[in-house]
């Protein structure tokens, strides 16, 4: 075991981190008051101003987006969102009493705010099922689904459903209805915080000590949430950003505070007083937190390389969350440690005396076991990660629709009724835009579309007055999220419509929800290489500058890519293939890139915490095997605890009714588990043992080019302390 005693620094020799800790200690009440003021002030202003979240899924340059842009320019009414009011009568919708009730209800809806027009099922062609029991009306709104006030949509829902009863069933569907029905968050976040608190109590043996990382995270996440609400009024922030921000912010915030607190606790047990322990913790673990936080931010900002507007606002918001949690860990936590330091010190020492064991011993035994036979852990881990990665190559991307909503919602009920009465394709029709097609050829277009394999029916093209444009609706014989529907889009674009273009001399474009999802997937695939170069390249350069090594960043990048692939493979198995009773369907189109950015950054966190302690011992001893063993002994316990906290926080989002958040929660939880348990505790020590002193090799020319970014503070011989090894 290594025991180090360190000579205190004089005030002039204090590092910036130590001076920051000293300021937080001396002005503990001021620091706490400032954080309370920030949290309360920003929350109050945000609640007063309100939010203006907007889901921007535009993809400039894609075929589906060109179709929407053309409709918005020449036929804005067709480009606006719509609501389907679905009616079912056990007898017949054509019954006189039922017809009067439905018609009266639709007349009432037509006079409501933001309703542009209403098309009754009794007026539209093919809007009543063959057996006459199910029909639907189309309510066209005067704005997009995210632009219509939620109150107005809720009024439409209440007015329509009030007509139900006595055998008549009324349900409503459409994006605007789904948005109005979205469940409020809170349950998943609360469950995650509670589980994290339990882990911390077991780790520290003190409720007070366990609450400090949680309090720090809550202050940081709460403050950032208010800032994001305000940002949504001046820039595009997606509606799913707040729960995703809380998902990442709580996990990262508790983790960063925990890692600093764990170092503070170890310094107390080594005999330092409270003031010195806090300063040492900030000067060591605090530096690692800064580097880890910056790495996560770099990974998230790498999403800007994709050029997708829908993700840029999310990346900016989550990156801001990580930065604020980092600042809270470095300023608020030292103040709380000073306020409650005496009570915490007593409980920490009492808990250590009661357990009477060196927590690093079992990690040293694990390190010795790995060092004795390093190849088996590496081989087993690589095979396991590779096997879990295989399903990822069959991943289908798409967007959730009402078919994924909870069964109790009216949007899901409307979806099921429409599928029952008109076939699954009615819930996701494809739109074909005809440009410059002579009127005498529209009949051929209709016949060709209707006869295309995979098409249940097609509506005749409807001309847009004074434009030379026309639109045709194509109803697949498969559900919107079925792979067959994506195949139909490909067939129309690659074979059917090019032949029609040669016959008619016009141009054709295909749009609709499935077409947009396919375009999104293609756009991500085309820009993915640049994204990988930016994220992996920047993170590797940072690691190279910190650890003065070529092989450590290379190892970290390869292992991180394997972990992310394995996590996405598990997400594909569960949500794509329908394991464990989960309804099978596509993975949300933007989930993989978001998981990649977040996990790559978080994986670098654990790399920094583990390897920085190895580097610290290496610099002092020059013994590579000792550095590996002591690095694992000093960080294995805290990394495992930090990972456990992240796993329960992320895993708690599996309780959310939102399919997208479930996918995020599962993917992040699996990735953290594999990274912390399989990679950091087994593979990294084994690889470091195999590399030996070569792990710390850096060419001289590269050493001169790279800036020096020390995670642990460089120390002179006078202040390096006396280090001895005790068997």
N, C-alpha and C positions, 0 to 999 in steps of 0.2 A: 504494500500500500504506500502511496506517496503522501508525505506530509510536508507541507510548505509553510514556512514562517516568513512573513514579509515585513520589511522595515517600512514604517509609514512614510508617505511622501510629505515634503514640506509644502506649504501653500503655493509657493511659486512653481512647484513641479506638478501640481494637480492637472490632470487632463481635462479636456472640455466635458467629458462625461462625468467625471468626479465633481467638477464645479457645478454641473447641472444637478447632480444628486444633492450637493450641498445647498444649493439654492432652494430646492424642493423641501429639504429638511428644515432650513431656517424659516422659510415662509410657507410652512405646511398649511396653515389656515387660509392664507391668501390663495395658494394653489387650489385647495379644495373649493373655496368660494368662487374662484374663477371658473372652474369646471361646472359647478352648479349653475352659475350665471349663464354660461354658454348653453348648457342643456336646456334650462328653463326658457331662456331668451329665444333661442332658435326655434324651439318647439312652439312657443307662443306665437312668434311671427309666422311660422309655417302654417299653423292652424288658422290664423287670421287670413293669410293670403290664399291658402288652399293649394291644391296640386293641379297640374295639367299634363298628366301622363298621356303619352301618345305612342301607339304601336306602329312604328314606321317599317313596313315590310317592302318598301319600294326597292326594286333591283334594276337600276338604269341599264339599258342595253339588252335586257332579256326580252324574249318574245311576249311573255305574259304581261310584262310591264308596258311594252309598247302598245299592246291592245288596250290596257287600262288608260294610258295617256291619251290615246286616240278617242276613246269614248268620253273621257272627261272634257276634251276639247270640243267635240262635235255633238255629243249626246250626254250631257251631264246627268240627266235623269237616270239613264241606264247605268252610269258609273257609280251612282250612290248606293248605299246599303239598303237592304230590304229585310222585312220581318215576315215570316210565314205564320199565319193564324190557321191552325189545323183543327178541323171539327170532325167529330165522330159521333154517329148516332146508331144505336143498335138496330134501329128499324131502317129508316132511309132519310137521307138529308133532303130529299125532295118532298118530304111530308110538309104540308102547308104550315103547320104550327112551327116546326123546326126551321123551315125556310124563313119565316117571319122573324124568329128570334135571331137567327144568324144575320139576316139583312139589317135589322135594327142595330145590332151590335156593330156591324161594319160601318154603318152610317155615323154612329157615335165616334168610332175611331177616326173616320175621315176628317172630322172637325178638330182633332186634337193638334197641339203644337208639334211642329217638325214633321208632320205627315204630308207628303207631297201628293200621293195618290193611293187609292185602294182598288184592287182588282178582285171582284167577288168570284168565288168558285162557280157561281151560277152564270157568270159572264164569260169566263175564260175557257178555252178549249182544253180538254183533257185535265181539268182541275178537280174532277170527281172520279173516284175509283170505279172500276167496272161494276162492283156490286152495290154501288150507291151509298156506302156507309161512311166513307172517308173523303173529305175534300179539304182544299186549302185556299186561302185568300192571300194575295201578295200585297203587303203594305210597303210602299216605297217612301223612304225618309228623305229629307232635304239635305242630308250631310252624311259623312262617313260614320261607321259604327262607333269610333272613338270620339267623334265630334258632337254627337247628339248627347245632350245632358242625360245623366242616368235617371234623374227624376222623371223626365219625359218618357223614357222607355218603361219605367216602372208603372207609370200611369196607363200606358197602353196595355201592359200586361194585366193590370187590375181590371181595366174596363172590359177587356176581351174575356177574361176568365169569369167575370161576374155573370156572363150570359149562360154559363154551363149549369148543369143540374137536370134532374128529371130525365135521365137517359142521354143527355147531350154532353159531350166531353169537349172541352176547349183547351188546347195546348199551343204554345208559341215557340218558334225557333228563329234562328238567325244570330249573327255575330253580336248585334246590339243586345239581344236578349241574354246571350251567354255572358256578356260583360256585366250586365246588371245583376246577374245571379251569382257572380263570383263570391265565394265564401271569404269572410274576413280571416286574416291570419291570427296567430297567437297561441293556438294549442301546440303546434309543433315546436315553436320557439320555447314555450314554457316547459315542455317535456325535456327538451335538450338541455336547458339551463339546470333543471332539477337533477338530471342524471349526471351532468358535469359536477355539480356541487357534491353529490354523493361520492364520486371518485376522489375529489379533492379532500374531502373529510377523511376518507380512508388513508389517503396518502400522507396527510399532515397530522392527523389525529386531533385536529382543532377546527371547530366550526368557524371561529373568527378568522383563522388563517385561510380557510377554504373560501370564504366569501370575498376576500380581497381581489383575486383575479376575476371573479364574476362581476363584482361591482365596477372594476375598471372597464371591463368589456361592455357593460350596460351603458355606462356614461359615454363611451366612444360611439357605440352603435346608435344610441338615442340621439346624440348630437348630429351624427352624419345623416340620419334619416330625415331630420328637419332640413338640413342643407340640400339634400336630394329633392325634397318636395319643392323647395324654392327654385332649384335649378330646372325643374320640369317646366317652369313658366317661361324660361328663356332659351331652353334648348330641348332637343328631343330626348326624352327619357321614357323607356317602355314601361308599361303598367306592371310587368312582372319583375321590375328591378327591385322594389323594396323588400319582398320576401327573399330574393336571391342575395341582396346585400346583407340582410340580417343573418342568413344562412352562413355566409362567409365571415361576416364581421364577428359574430359570436364565437365561432370556432377559432379564428385567428386571434381575436382579442383575449380570450381566456388563455390561449396557448402562449402568447407573448408575455402576458403578465405572469403566467405560471413559470416560465423559464427564468425570468428575472428573480421571482420569489424563491425558486428552488436554489438558485445560486446564493441568494441572501441567506437562506436557511443553512446551506452547507458552510458558509463563512461563519455563521453563529456557532455551529457545532465544532468548527475548527478553532474557536476561542476568540474570534474578533468581537469587538463591541458592536452595538447596534449601528452606530454612525458609520464605522469603518465597513461593516458588512454591507450596508446599503450602497456605499460608494463603490466598493469592490464589485458588487453585483451589477451595477450600472456600467462600470468600466469594462466588464467582461461580457456577461450575458446581454447587457444593453447594446453593446457594439454588434453582437450577433443578431439581435432583434432588428437593428437598423438595416444591416446588410440583407437579412432575410426579407424584411418588408419591402426594401427597394427592389429585390429580385422579383417578388410577387407583382409589384407595380409594373416592372418592365414586361413581365409575361402578359399581364392584362392589356397594357397599352399596345402590345404586339397585335391585338385584334384590329387596330386601326389599319394594319397592313392588308387586311381583307377587303377594306373599302366598302363594307356593308353598313349602311346607316343605322339599321336596326340594332347592331351590336356595339356601335361606338359609344352611344350614351350609356349602355350597360357597363361597358369596360371602364369608362371614366368614373361612373358612380362607385363601382366595386373597388377600383384603385384608390379612390378618395377614402373609402371606408377603411382600407388597410392602412393608409397613411395616418388617419386619425387614431386608429387603435394603437399604432406604433407610438404616436406622440403621447397618448394617454398612459401607455405602459412606462414611458420614460419620465413623465412628470407627475401624474396623479398617483401612481403606485408608490413612489418613494415618499410622498406626503402621507399616504395612508400607513405606510410602514413606520413612519416617525410617530404618528398619532397613536397607533396601537402597538408600537414596538415592544414595550415592556411586557404586556400581556402575551403577545405572540412569542417572545423569547422564552418566557417561562413554559409555555405549552410545548414549544418545539423541543426544548431541552428535556422536559419531563417525558415527552413521547419517545425521544431517542433513548433515554435511560431505561424506559420501560421495555422497549423492544430489544435493546442491547445487541445490536448486530450492525455490521458494516454493510450498508446496502449495495456497495460495489463488489462484494465478494462473489456473489453468484454470477455477476456479469464478467468478472475476471475468469471464473471457471468456464463460462461459456466461451470467452475469448481464447482461453488455452485449448479448449476442445476444438474450436474452429482452426486455430493455428496449427494444431497437430495434424489435422486432415482437412485442408482448405478446399480441395477440389469437389468433394461430394456436396457441400452446401451450395456451391456455385452451380453445379450441374443440376441439382434438384430444383433450385429456385428458377433457373432459366427455363427448364422444361415446364414447370408449373405455369410460369408467366406466359410462355409461348402457347401452351394449350388453352389457357383462358382467353388468349388474344384471337384465336381462330374464328370464333363467331363474329368478331368485329368486321371481317371481310365480307360478310353477308348482310351487314347493316343496311336497312332502308330508312331514308330520311323522309320526313313529312311534317305536317302540322296537325295538332290535335283538333278534332271537330266535336260536334255535339254527341257523337257516338261514344266519346270517352268521358262524358260528363256523368256525375252520379245519377243513378236511376231515378231518384226522387225529384230531380229538377224538371221544370217544364220544357227546357230545351231538349233534354234527352227523350222525354215522352213524345215531343213533336217529331223528333228524328225517327223514333221507332214506328210511329204511326205512318209517317210518309213512306218509310221503307215497306211497311206492311201493305199499304194501299197502292203504291205506284212502283215498287221495286227499289233496290238499294241505291241505284244511280241518281235518283231524283234529289238526294241529299248533297250531291256534288256534281252538278252538271258542268260540262265543258262548254266554253263559248268560242265560236269560230267567227272571226271578223273577215268579211269579204270586202276587198278594196278594188274598185274598178272592174267588177264583174257585171257584164251586160245582163239586163233583166231577163232576157230570153234563156239565159243559162242557169238561172237560179233553181229551176226545176231539176236539172241534172245534178247540181250541187246537193240538193235535198235528197235525191234518190241515192246518190253515192254515199253520203254520210249515213243514211238510214241502213244501207246494206253493208256497211263496214263491220267486220267481225268484232264483237265486244260492245256493239252499240245496241241498246234496247230500243230506242226510238230517237228521232230527231225532228225538231220543229222546222217548218219552212223558213228560209231566210226572210228577215224583216228589214226592209230598207229604212235608212235614216234620211229623212227628207233633206234635199239640197246638198248632199255630200258625196254621192257616189259610193257610199258605204252601206253595208247591210250586216246584220248579225244573225247567227243561227245557234240555237241551243241543241247540244248533243247530250243525251242521257245514257251513260254507260250501263251495262247490265251487271256491274260490280260496284261495291261500296267505294267511297272516295279514297279510303286508305288502303284498299286492296292493291296488290302488285299488278293485277290485271288492268286496273285503271291507268297506272303509270305506263304500262305497255301500250295501251290504247293511245295515249298522248304521243308516244314515240312513233307509233304506226301512222297516225294522222300527219305528223310533222315530216316524217321521213319518206313516206310512200304515197298515201292517199291524196293529200293536198298538193304536193308537187305535180302529180299527174293531172289534177283538176286545173292547176295553174296553166299547164301547157294547153289543155283543151279550151279553157275559157279566156285566157289572156289576163286574168286578174291575179291579185295577191291575197294570201290567206295567213292569218295568225291564229294560234290557239291559246286560250287563257282559261282561267278557272282555278279553283283551290289546288287541285292535284298538279296542274301544269305549273302553277307558281312554286309549289314545293319542289318539283323536279328542277325548275330553273334555279332555285336557291341552292339545291344540292350541287348542281353543276358549277355555279358561281363559286361556291366554297372550295370545290375540288380544284378548280382552275387556279385559285389564289393561295391554296394551301402551301405549296412549296415556299413561297415568299414568307408566309406566316411562320413556317417552321424555321427558316433561316434567321428571321429576326429574333424570335423568342429563344431558340436554342443557342444561336450565335451570341446574343447579348449576355445571356445567363452564363454561358461557358467562359466568355471573356472576363466577366466579373469574378467568377471562381478562380480563374487563372491568375488574376491580379491579386486576389486575397491570399491564395495558398502557394503562389509561385510554383505552379506545377502544370504540366501539360496533360498528364495521364488522369489526374483526379477529375478535372472537368469533363474529359472524354468519357470516363467511367460513369460519372453522374448523369450525363446526357443520355447515354445508351440505356442505363437502368431506368431512368425516368420515362423514356419512351416505351419501354417494355411494360412498366407499371400502368401507364395511361392506356396502352392497348389492351391490357388485361382487364382494366376497369370497364372500358367501353365494350369489351366482349361480354362481360357479365350483364351490363345494361341491355345488350342485344338479346342475350338469352332470356332475360326476365320480361322485358317489354316488347322485344321484337318477336320472340318465339313463344311467349306466353307461359313461361315457367311459373310454378307456384300459384296457379290460378289467375294470374294477371292477364287481362284481355290483350291478345296479341295485336300489334299494330306497328306503325313506323315510329322511330325515335325522333323526337322533336328536332327540326332541322338545324337549330343553332346550339343544341346541347353539346355535341361532341367538341366543337371548337372552344366553347366556354369551359367545359371540363378540362380540356387540354391546357388552356391558359392558367386556370386556377390551380390545377394539380401540379403542373410543372413548377409553378412558383412555390407551392407548399412543399413539394418534394425537395426543392433546393433549401428550404428552411431547415429540414432535418439534416440534410447534407452539411449545412453550415454548422449547426449545433454539435454534430458528432465530430466532423473532421477538424473543426477549429480547436477542440480539446485535444485531438490527436496532434495537431500542428503545434499546440502550446508545449506538449511534452517533447515532441520531436526537436523543437528549437532549443530546449533546455538540456536534453540528454543525448540527442543524435542517435538514439536506439529506435529503429522503426518498429520492431515487434513490441517493445515496451510502450511506444506511443499508441499503437493499435489497442493494446490491452487496457491501458489506463484511460484512453479516450472513451472506449466502450463502458468501462467501469463507472466513469464519472457522469456519463450522459444516458446510459441504457435505461435506467429507471425513469428519469424525467421524460425522455422521448416516448417511452411506452405509455406513461401517464398522459402526456400531451396528446398522443395519438388516440388513446382511449376516449379522451374528452372530445376530440374532433369527430371521432366515429359516432359517439352517441348524439352529438349536436347535429351532424349531418344525417345520421340515420333517423333521427326524430322526424325529419321532413318526409319520411315515408308515410307518416300519419296524415299528411296533407291530402285533401281531396283533389288537388291539382296534379294532373299526370306529369306535367313538366317538372314541377318541384320534386315529385317522387323520383324522377329519373336523375335529377341533379343530386338529390340526397343519396341515392344508392350508388351512383358513380363515384361521388366524392368519398363516401364512407369506405367503399371497397378499395379505392386507390390509396387512401391513408393507411388502411389496415395492411395492405400488401407492402407499401413503402416502409412503414415503421417496423413491422414485425419481420417480414421476409427479407427486405433489402437492407435496412439499416442495422438490424441485429445479427444478420447472418452473412449476406453477400458482401457488404462493404468491408467488415473485418476480414473475411476470407480473401477478398481481392487485395486489400492492403497488405495482408501477410504474404501473398504471392508476389506482389510488386516489391515489397521491402523498401530499401532506400530509394529505388527508382521512382517510387510514387511521388517523391518531392523534387524530381528533376525538372529543370527549366533551362533551355538554351540561353547562353549569356546574352546573345543579341536580342532575344525576346525579353529577357529580364530588364535590359536597358530601356526598351520601348514601353513596357507596361508600367502604369502608375502603381504606387504602393498604397494598398488599402488594407491596413491591419485590422483584423477582427479582434484579436487580443492586443492589449497595449504593449508596444515594445518597451522592454525594461532593461536598464543598465545592470551591470553585475552587482552594484551596490544594493539595488532594490529588487533583484531577482529572488532574493531569499535563499535560505538554505534548504535544499531539496534532498531528501534521503529516501531510500527505498527500504521498506520493511517487509520482510517475507510474510 
